[in-house]
Amino acid sequence: MPNVPPLLARPGRLLGAVLTFLAVVIAWVFFRAENVAWALRVLHAMAAPSNLVLGREEIAALVQVAIYGTLVWLAPNTQALIGYDHGNREVGEALRAGRTRPLVLYAASLLLAFGFLGIQSHSEFIYFRF
């Protein structure tokens, strides 16, 4: 962000990420709904505080989402994994030097596998209606 004071740069990026997430979630509602009226009902239900239910299943799901979200936020991205150096435009120096930790890659693969195994609901093909 050019011409932004350093004190405001990080909150600005965080606000941008939150707004982007909300825009995508709202767009998905309209994409999945059968018509606009149904999408508006879903959005109203999502925004109504009276619909908040925190039973055991919801708390367990929130904990799981928080754990996976934290792992995704802290995990290295693909450029970090392949050792891309933005300054020198070189790829793979970390891989050649043996600085990549195989245990991290194995642990991430295991968590991803458990995440796939945890999906228990069936969902219709999203493009079936088009």
C-alpha positions in Angstrom: 0.0 0.0 0.0 1.7 3.1 -1.2 1.6 6.3 0.9 0.1 4.6 3.9 1.6 5.2 7.3 3.2 2.0 8.7 1.0 2.2 11.8 -2.1 1.8 9.5 -0.7 -0.6 7.0 -1.2 -3.8 8.9 -4.8 -3.0 10.1 -5.6 -2.0 6.6 -4.5 -5.3 5.2 -6.4 -7.1 7.9 -9.6 -5.1 7.2 -9.1 -5.8 3.5 -8.9 -9.6 4.1 -12.0 -9.5 6.3 -14.0 -7.6 3.8 -12.9 -9.9 1.0 -13.9 -12.9 3.0 -17.4 -11.4 3.7 -17.9 -10.5 0.1 -17.0 -14.1 -1.0 -19.4 -15.6 1.6 -22.2 -13.4 0.6 -21.6 -14.1 -3.1 -21.7 -17.9 -2.4 -25.1 -17.5 -0.9 -26.5 -16.0 -4.1 -24.6 -18.6 -6.2 -26.1 -21.5 -4.3 -29.7 -20.2 -3.8 -32.5 -21.2 -6.1 -33.7 -17.6 -6.4 -33.0 -14.2 -5.0 -35.8 -14.3 -2.4 -34.3 -17.5 -1.0 -30.8 -16.0 -0.9 -32.1 -13.0 1.0 -33.8 -15.3 3.5 -30.5 -17.1 4.0 -28.6 -13.9 4.4 -31.2 -12.7 6.9 -30.9 -15.9 8.9 -27.1 -15.7 8.8 -27.1 -12.1 10.2 -29.8 -12.6 12.9 -28.2 -12.9 16.3 -31.2 -14.9 17.6 -30.1 -17.8 15.3 -26.9 -18.3 17.2 -26.8 -21.8 18.8 -23.8 -23.1 20.7 -24.4 -26.7 21.5 -21.7 -29.3 21.8 -21.5 -30.0 18.1 -21.3 -26.3 17.2 -18.5 -25.7 19.8 -16.6 -28.8 18.5 -16.9 -27.5 14.9 -15.8 -24.0 16.0 -12.7 -25.5 17.7 -11.9 -27.6 14.6 -12.3 -24.5 12.4 -10.1 -22.5 14.7 -7.4 -25.2 14.7 -7.4 -25.6 11.0 -7.5 -21.8 10.5 -4.5 -21.3 12.7 -2.6 -24.0 11.0 -3.3 -22.5 7.6 -2.4 -19.0 8.8 0.9 -20.1 10.3 1.9 -22.6 7.6 4.3 -21.6 4.9 2.9 -20.8 1.5 4.0 -22.5 -1.7 6.6 -20.0 -2.5 8.2 -20.5 1.0 8.1 -24.3 0.5 10.0 -24.2 -2.8 12.4 -21.6 -1.5 11.5 -18.7 -3.9 13.7 -15.7 -3.3 11.8 -12.6 -4.4 14.9 -10.3 -4.4 17.1 -12.5 -6.5 14.3 -14.4 -8.4 15.8 -17.8 -7.5 13.9 -20.9 -6.7 14.9 -23.9 -4.6 17.9 -22.6 -2.6 16.3 -23.8 0.7 15.5 -27.2 -0.9 19.0 -27.7 -2.1 20.5 -26.7 1.2 18.3 -29.2 3.0 16.6 -26.5 5.1 13.1 -27.9 4.4 11.8 -29.8 7.4 10.3 -33.1 6.2 8.5 -33.5 9.5 6.5 -30.3 8.8 5.5 -31.6 5.4 4.5 -35.0 6.8 2.5 -33.4 9.6 0.7 -31.1 7.2 -0.2 -34.0 4.9 -1.5 -36.0 7.8 -3.7 -33.1 9.0 -5.0 -32.7 5.5 -5.8 -36.4 5.2 -7.7 -36.3 8.5 -9.5 -33.2 7.3 -10.7 -35.1 4.2 -11.7 -38.1 6.3 -13.7 -35.8 8.6 -16.0 -34.8 5.7 -19.1 -36.9 6.3 -21.9 -35.1 4.6 -23.0 -35.6 1.0 -23.4 -32.5 -1.2 -25.0 -32.4 -4.6 -22.8 -31.3 -7.5 -22.9 -27.5 -7.4 -23.2 -27.0 -11.2 -26.0 -29.6 -11.6 -28.7 -26.9 -11.9 -26.8 -25.0 -14.7 
